[in-house]
Amino acid sequence: MMKTLQLGFSGSCYWCMEAVFQSLDGVISAEQGWMSAGNGKDRYEAVLVEYDPLTIPVHVLVGAHLHTHHATSNHPLRRRYPSAIYTYTESQRPVVLEAIARHQEDFAEPLVTGVEEAMSFVSCEDDKQGYYFNHPERPFCEGQIAPKLHILLSRFGNYVNADKRQIIEQASKGLP
């Protein structure tokens, strides 16, 4: 029986993050919603990712996250969209921290991505789940999500699901 694990991710809108993680082999589910951590009072747009650690390593999940949002920027919307990875077990924290350190060399500026213990996750309504792959032709998908998936394909193409790859490649036509 396959043993799956969970990690949470925040840093940009959940539609964007959901599409990134749904594109990867080894990701069982990527569910958008709101994550709370730390004091448990504040909630942030996030994606809860269930994955098979034998199929996709944590460093790939972390790398995909870091490369598809502004992980080095403390921009004005950072309070609403903190760059963070939320762990569910004590043993995940050092693995996630090592993965962040491993990817730091890919960036000229220091990463601002934090590692937090997940407190709770509240899922979005069902009709919002799977937004990109249900509506790839919508303007937000074409303008905001497709470029992130193009980055995913170029940096982590070996881990992109074959069915999703076709959709991403079609949407990436004309992107630099």
C-alpha positions in Angstrom: 0.0 0.0 0.0 1.3 3.4 -1.0 2.1 5.7 1.9 1.3 9.4 1.1 2.4 12.5 2.8 1.1 16.1 2.9 2.7 19.5 2.7 1.0 22.9 2.4 2.2 25.8 0.2 1.4 29.5 0.0 3.0 32.3 -1.9 0.6 33.3 -4.6 -3.0 32.8 -5.5 -4.3 29.3 -4.9 -5.4 28.9 -8.6 -1.8 29.3 -9.7 -0.3 27.0 -7.0 -3.0 24.3 -7.5 -2.2 24.1 -11.3 1.5 23.8 -10.6 1.2 20.9 -8.2 -1.6 19.2 -10.2 0.8 19.0 -13.1 3.3 16.8 -11.3 3.6 13.0 -11.3 3.5 11.7 -7.8 1.1 14.4 -6.6 -2.1 12.5 -5.6 -4.1 15.7 -5.0 -3.6 19.5 -4.8 -6.5 21.1 -3.1 -6.9 24.9 -2.8 -8.2 26.6 0.3 -6.9 28.5 3.3 -4.1 27.5 5.6 -3.5 28.6 9.1 -0.2 28.3 11.0 1.6 29.8 14.0 -1.1 31.6 16.0 -3.8 29.8 14.1 -5.8 33.0 13.7 -4.6 34.2 10.3 -5.5 32.3 7.2 -3.8 32.4 3.8 -4.6 31.2 0.3 -2.8 27.9 0.1 -2.7 24.5 -1.5 -2.7 21.3 0.4 -0.6 18.7 -1.5 -0.9 15.0 -0.9 2.0 13.2 -2.6 3.8 9.9 -3.0 7.4 10.4 -1.7 8.6 7.4 -3.6 7.5 9.0 -6.9 8.3 12.7 -6.3 11.0 13.9 -3.9 10.3 16.8 -1.5 13.1 18.8 -3.1 11.2 18.8 -6.4 7.9 19.9 -4.7 9.8 22.7 -2.9 11.7 23.7 -6.1 8.5 23.8 -8.2 7.0 26.1 -5.5 10.0 28.4 -5.2 10.4 28.8 -9.0 6.7 29.5 -9.7 6.1 32.5 -7.4 8.1 35.5 -6.2 10.0 33.6 -3.5 12.6 36.3 -3.0 10.3 39.3 -2.8 8.7 41.0 0.2 6.2 42.7 -2.1 3.1 44.6 -0.8 0.8 41.5 -1.1 3.2 39.3 0.9 1.0 39.7 4.0 -1.9 38.1 2.1 0.3 35.6 0.2 3.2 34.7 2.5 5.8 32.6 0.9 5.7 29.5 3.1 5.7 25.7 3.2 3.6 24.1 5.9 4.7 20.8 7.4 2.6 18.1 9.0 5.2 16.1 10.8 8.4 17.0 12.7 10.5 14.9 10.4 9.4 17.0 7.4 10.8 20.3 8.7 14.5 19.5 8.2 13.9 17.9 4.8 12.0 21.0 3.6 14.7 23.4 5.0 17.4 21.4 3.2 15.4 21.6 0.0 15.1 25.4 0.3 18.8 25.7 0.9 19.5 23.4 -2.1 17.4 25.7 -4.4 18.8 29.0 -3.0 21.7 28.8 -5.5 19.1 29.2 -8.3 18.3 32.7 -7.0 20.3 35.9 -6.9 18.4 37.2 -3.9 17.8 35.5 -0.6 14.6 33.4 -0.5 12.0 34.7 1.9 10.1 31.4 2.1 9.4 30.3 5.7 8.7 26.8 7.0 5.7 26.6 9.4 3.8 23.9 11.2 0.4 23.5 9.6 -2.4 24.2 12.0 -5.5 23.8 9.9 -6.7 23.8 6.3 -10.1 24.8 5.0 -10.9 23.7 1.5 -12.5 26.0 -1.1 -15.8 25.2 -2.6 -15.8 22.2 -5.0 -16.6 24.5 -8.0 -13.3 26.3 -7.6 -11.2 23.2 -7.4 -9.2 22.3 -10.6 -9.6 25.8 -11.9 -6.8 25.9 -14.5 -7.3 22.5 -16.0 -11.1 23.1 -16.2 -10.7 26.5 -17.8 -7.2 26.9 -19.5 -8.6 29.4 -22.0 -9.8 32.0 -19.5 -7.8 35.2 -19.4 -6.4 34.7 -15.9 -5.3 31.2 -16.8 -3.6 32.4 -20.0 -2.0 35.5 -18.4 -1.1 34.4 -14.9 -1.0 30.6 -14.6 0.3 29.5 -18.1 3.6 31.4 -17.6 4.2 29.6 -14.3 3.4 26.2 -15.9 5.9 27.1 -18.6 8.6 27.6 -16.0 7.6 24.3 -14.3 7.9 22.5 -17.6 11.3 24.0 -18.4 12.8 23.4 -14.9 11.0 20.2 -13.8 9.8 18.7 -17.0 10.9 15.2 -16.0 8.3 15.3 -13.3 5.4 16.8 -15.3 2.5 14.4 -15.9 2.2 13.4 -19.6 -1.5 14.4 -19.9 -0.9 17.7 -18.3 2.2 18.3 -20.4 0.1 18.5 -23.5 -2.2 21.2 -22.1 0.8 23.1 -20.7 2.7 22.9 -24.0 -0.4 24.1 -25.9 -0.9 27.0 -23.5 2.8 27.9 -23.6 3.0 28.5 -27.3 4.2 32.0 -27.8 5.7 32.4 -24.3 9.4 33.2 -24.1 
